[in-house]
Amino acid sequence: MKKLLFFLTITLSFANEALIKNIIGQKIYNEYQGLIKTVILDKNITSLSEIVTILKENGLIELFFNKPKLIHPTFIFINNNPVFNTKTLYSTLKNLGYYYFYPSSVKKDNNYSITIEMLSKHHIDPVNFINEIQTFGCKVINLKNDNDFKYTIDCKNEKLNAPKVTNKLKAYLNIRGEYFFDVNNFKKISISVSKYDRWYPYIAFYDKNLNIIGVVTKENIEKKVILLIPPMCKYIKIRDNFTKENIKRGIFIKGIQ
C-alpha cells in the first residue's frame, strides 16, 4: 500500500509539473522552480483552478502586453454540443467584459473547438475564465499557453445560467430585450408585460441540449399569455417578435402546475 501511495504521489507530481510548464513555460518554471515546489508541488495540489490561482497570485502567469495586439485563444469542448457550447462561451466572455471578438476557426471532429480573434492589451485572465464558465456547469480540465491560451473544457453538466421559473409572479428587466428561463419542471407558464407596452410575443422552447422543440408567436398585441410547456422542455426564451422597445419595461413571469 505504501508503495502504491508513493507511486501515485510521484505520478501526480509529474503531471502537475507538466501542467505548470504548459501554463507558464519552461523558462519561467526553471527560474521559479523552488517557489513552485513550495507552494504547489509539496502540497500535492491537483485542482487546476487552485494551481492557476496560485500561479497568478505569485505573478508567474504573464498576461499583459506592452501594446495591444491580436490574440487567438482556443476553446476545446469535450462532451460537446456545438450550439450550446458556443452560447456558453460567448456568454462567459461577455460576462467577463469581452464584446469585440469573432471566431477565426471552428472545428468539429471528436471534439468541438473554437478559436477567436480579438485585439487586446492582455490575455483573457484564466482564473476569471475558469470561475465564470463554472457557473454554466462547465469545467476547465486542461490549460496550455503557447503564445495564446488553449482551454480544454468538459461540458458534461452544461447548463444555462438562467433564473428558474417559480410559482410566484416575478418581474425581470433585460436591456437586450431577450429573456432565458429554466422552466423548473412546470407544466404551464404565465407571461405578462406592462400595460404601457405593446408586446408581440415570441416564445421559444428548448430541450436540455438547447435544441428548439417549439416556437409560439403572436401577430396581435398581447398583455398576457398562458402557455403549455412541451414535454422535454428545459429552457424557454421570451422576446418581442419585432423590437426590444416593445417590452422595454420588462416582463412578469410565473409557473403554473
Buried (B, 14 or more C-beta within 10 A) or exposed (E): EEEEEEEEEEEBBEEBBEBBBBBBBEEBBEEBEEEBEEBBBEEEBEEBBEBBBBBBEBEBBEBEEEEEEEBBBBBBBBBBBBBBBBBBBBBBBEBBEBEEBEEEEEEEEEBBBBBBBBEBEEBBBBBBBBBBBBEBBBBBEBBBBEEBBBBBBBBEEBBBBBBEBEEEEEEEEBEEBEBBBBBBEBEEBBBBBBEEBBBBBBBBBBBBEBEEBBEBEEEEEBEEBEBEBBEEBBBBBBBBEEEEEBBBBBBBBBBBE
